């Protein structure tokens, strides 16, 4: 059994949102995901998708994307991203999974999931900087406080239900990237003695190192386009 990661799949089988407008690397990216996935992942492996899974605005629009993921080998663990507007109540998603016979996709929201010798934790995260777009209005402090709470619930759940398994943390937004530091989230990582965090969200930047260290914590990018759509082995 192995654990892989591939964030930001940005699927759009129903919403028809082409991704190659963001660069040639994205051309036919669904086909790349399928080919590399099938030639990498085995049925007993886990793949963590850390956000921005589907462009669907509703659960109905995202259903085709979720069924596509379900058809691929392995068990999938999903974490919400900032573009996952389809992610409604867990009950509605669970009802869809039961209707479609999907039994190999699991969601992280204030919880953790045991995967072999590891406990998978995560949350979306957020930036603490003010948005550069003046038309965007949001209460960053409120959002960060909520994400801190969700992260703590996920990590606490693992402490209580993982029987001592090693925690693997995945977030959509990077808590640390370049000169940016979300102090509130980094402090939680220290509190729970997390030494590695995988993140997505960052696109079109391919010259950065695959991992960087901050205050003894390794931050590893797993964005799909950075990985050229190949699932990255995290643990085996």
C-alpha positions as CSV (number, residue, x, y, z in Angstrom):
1,X,0.0,0.0,0.0
2,X,1.3,3.5,-0.9
3,X,0.0,7.0,-0.4
4,X,0.1,9.5,-3.3
5,X,-1.0,13.1,-3.8
6,X,-2.2,15.1,-6.7
7,X,-3.9,18.4,-6.0
8,X,-5.9,20.7,-8.2
9,X,-7.2,18.3,-10.8
10,X,-9.7,21.0,-12.0
11,X,-11.9,18.6,-13.7
12,X,-14.8,19.8,-15.8
13,X,-16.5,17.0,-17.6
14,X,-19.9,18.7,-17.1
15,X,-19.1,22.3,-16.8
16,X,-16.8,22.3,-19.9
17,X,-14.2,24.8,-18.6
18,X,-11.0,24.4,-20.7
19,X,-7.8,24.6,-18.7
20,X,-5.4,25.1,-21.5
21,X,-6.1,28.8,-21.4
22,X,-3.6,28.7,-18.5
23,X,-0.8,27.2,-20.6
24,X,0.0,24.4,-23.0
25,X,0.8,22.1,-20.1
26,X,-2.9,21.9,-19.3
27,X,-3.9,20.7,-22.8
28,X,-6.0,17.5,-22.4
29,X,-4.9,17.4,-18.8
30,X,-7.7,14.9,-17.9
31,X,-6.2,12.4,-20.3
32,X,-2.8,12.9,-18.7
33,X,-4.3,12.4,-15.2
34,X,-6.0,9.2,-16.3
35,X,-2.9,7.7,-18.0
36,X,-0.4,8.5,-15.3
37,X,-2.8,7.5,-12.6
38,X,-3.6,4.1,-14.1
39,X,0.1,3.5,-14.7
40,X,1.1,4.5,-11.1
41,X,-1.6,3.8,-8.6
42,X,-2.7,0.3,-7.5
43,X,-6.1,-0.7,-6.1
44,X,-4.9,-0.8,-2.5
45,X,-3.2,2.6,-2.7
46,X,-4.5,5.9,-1.5
47,X,-4.5,9.2,-3.4
48,X,-5.0,12.5,-1.6
49,X,-6.5,15.3,-3.8
50,X,-5.9,18.5,-1.8
51,X,-8.5,20.8,-3.2
52,X,-9.8,22.3,-6.5
53,X,-11.1,19.0,-7.6
54,X,-13.9,20.1,-9.9
55,X,-15.1,23.2,-11.6
56,X,-18.7,22.2,-11.1
57,X,-20.7,24.9,-9.3
58,X,-23.2,22.4,-8.0
59,X,-23.0,18.8,-6.9
60,X,-24.9,17.7,-10.0
61,X,-22.3,19.5,-12.2
62,X,-19.5,17.8,-10.3
63,X,-21.0,14.3,-10.4
64,X,-19.3,13.4,-13.6
65,X,-15.9,14.5,-12.3
66,X,-16.4,12.5,-9.1
67,X,-17.5,9.4,-11.1
68,X,-14.3,9.8,-13.2
69,X,-12.2,9.8,-10.0
70,X,-14.1,6.8,-8.7
71,X,-13.3,4.9,-11.9
72,X,-9.6,5.2,-11.3
73,X,-7.5,2.7,-9.2
74,X,-7.1,3.2,-5.5
75,X,-9.0,5.0,-2.7
76,X,-9.3,8.7,-3.0
77,X,-9.2,11.2,-0.1
78,X,-10.6,14.7,-0.9
79,X,-9.9,18.0,0.8
80,X,-11.9,21.1,-0.2
81,X,-10.3,23.8,-2.3
82,X,-11.3,27.4,-2.8
83,X,-12.9,26.6,-6.2
84,X,-14.9,23.6,-4.9
85,X,-18.2,25.3,-4.9
86,X,-20.0,22.0,-5.5
87,X,-18.9,20.8,-2.0
88,X,-22.2,21.2,-0.2
89,X,-23.3,19.3,2.8
90,X,-21.6,16.0,3.5
91,X,-25.0,14.3,3.6
92,X,-25.8,15.4,0.1
93,X,-22.4,14.2,-1.2
94,X,-22.9,10.9,0.7
95,X,-26.4,10.5,-0.9
96,X,-24.8,11.0,-4.3
97,X,-22.1,8.4,-3.6
98,X,-24.7,5.9,-2.5
99,X,-26.8,6.6,-5.6
100,X,-23.8,6.1,-7.9
101,X,-22.3,3.2,-6.0
102,X,-19.2,5.2,-5.2
103,X,-17.4,3.5,-2.3
104,X,-13.8,4.5,-2.9
105,X,-13.9,8.3,-2.2
106,X,-13.6,9.7,1.3
107,X,-13.9,13.3,2.4
108,X,-12.0,15.2,5.0
109,X,-13.9,17.9,6.8
110,X,-13.1,18.3,10.5
111,X,-12.0,14.7,10.6
112,X,-9.2,12.4,9.7
113,X,-8.9,9.1,7.7
114,X,-6.7,6.2,8.5
115,X,-4.7,4.9,5.6
116,X,-2.5,1.9,6.5
117,X,0.1,3.1,9.0
118,X,-0.9,6.8,8.5
119,X,-3.6,9.2,9.5
120,X,-4.6,11.7,6.8
121,X,-5.5,15.1,8.0
122,X,-6.3,18.4,6.3
123,X,-8.3,21.5,5.6
124,X,-8.5,24.2,3.0
125,X,-6.5,26.9,4.7
126,X,-6.4,30.5,3.7
127,X,-4.2,33.5,3.0
128,X,-3.9,36.1,5.8
129,X,-2.9,38.8,3.3
130,X,-5.6,41.2,1.9
131,X,-6.7,40.2,-1.6
132,X,-5.1,42.2,-4.4
133,X,-8.3,42.5,-6.3
134,X,-10.2,45.5,-4.8
135,X,-13.5,44.0,-5.9
136,X,-13.0,41.0,-3.5
137,X,-14.3,41.6,0.0
138,X,-13.8,39.0,2.8
139,X,-13.0,38.9,6.4
140,X,-9.6,37.3,6.4
141,X,-9.4,37.1,10.2
142,X,-12.7,35.3,10.4
143,X,-11.9,32.9,7.7
144,X,-8.5,32.1,9.1
145,X,-10.0,31.5,12.6
146,X,-12.5,29.1,11.1
147,X,-9.7,27.2,9.2
148,X,-7.6,27.1,12.4
149,X,-10.6,25.5,14.1
150,X,-11.1,23.0,11.3
151,X,-7.4,22.1,11.2
152,X,-7.4,21.5,15.0
153,X,-10.5,19.3,14.7
154,X,-8.9,17.2,12.0
155,X,-5.6,16.8,13.9
156,X,-7.4,16.1,17.2
157,X,-9.6,13.5,15.5
158,X,-6.4,11.7,14.3
159,X,-4.9,11.8,17.8
160,X,-8.1,10.2,19.2
161,X,-8.9,7.7,16.5
162,X,-5.7,6.7,14.7
163,X,-4.2,4.4,17.3
164,X,-0.8,6.2,17.2
165,X,-0.5,6.3,13.4
166,X,1.8,8.9,11.9
167,X,-0.1,12.0,10.8
168,X,0.2,13.2,7.2
169,X,-1.1,16.7,6.7
170,X,-2.5,18.1,3.4
171,X,-3.8,21.6,2.8
172,X,-5.1,23.4,-0.3
173,X,-3.5,26.8,0.4
174,X,0.2,26.7,1.4
175,X,0.6,28.0,5.0
176,X,4.1,29.2,3.9
177,X,5.1,30.2,0.4
178,X,8.0,32.4,-0.4
179,X,7.8,35.4,2.0
180,X,4.2,34.7,2.9
181,X,3.5,33.1,6.2
182,X,0.1,32.4,7.8
183,X,1.3,32.6,11.3
184,X,-1.9,31.2,12.8
185,X,-1.9,28.0,10.8
186,X,1.9,27.5,11.3
187,X,1.4,27.7,15.0
188,X,-1.1,24.9,14.9
189,X,1.4,22.7,13.0
190,X,3.9,23.4,15.8
191,X,1.3,22.7,18.4
192,X,0.6,19.2,17.0
193,X,4.2,18.5,16.1
194,X,3.6,18.3,12.4
195,X,6.9,18.1,10.4
196,X,5.6,18.0,6.9
197,X,2.7,19.6,5.0
198,X,1.7,19.0,1.4
199,X,-0.1,21.8,-0.4
200,X,-1.6,22.7,-3.8
201,X,-3.2,25.9,-5.2
202,X,0.0,27.3,-6.8
203,X,-0.1,27.1,-10.6
204,X,2.2,28.0,-13.5
205,X,5.3,28.3,-11.3
206,X,7.6,25.4,-12.2
207,X,11.1,26.7,-11.3
208,X,10.5,26.6,-7.5
209,X,12.0,23.8,-5.4
210,X,9.6,20.9,-4.8
211,X,9.9,21.4,-1.1
212,X,11.1,24.1,1.3
213,X,11.6,24.2,5.1
214,X,10.3,26.8,7.5
215,X,10.9,26.6,11.2
216,X,11.7,22.9,10.9
217,X,8.5,22.0,8.9
218,X,8.8,20.8,5.3
219,X,6.3,22.3,2.8
220,X,5.8,20.2,-0.3
221,X,3.9,21.3,-3.4
222,X,1.6,18.7,-5.0
223,X,-0.2,20.9,-7.5
224,X,-1.1,18.7,-10.6
225,X,0.5,21.0,-13.2
226,X,3.7,21.3,-11.2
227,X,3.8,17.4,-11.1
228,X,2.9,17.3,-14.8
229,X,-0.2,15.4,-13.7
230,X,1.7,12.4,-12.2
231,X,0.5,11.3,-8.8
232,X,3.4,11.9,-6.3
233,X,4.5,9.2,-3.9
234,X,4.3,10.5,-0.4
235,X,4.7,7.4,1.7
236,X,5.0,3.6,1.1
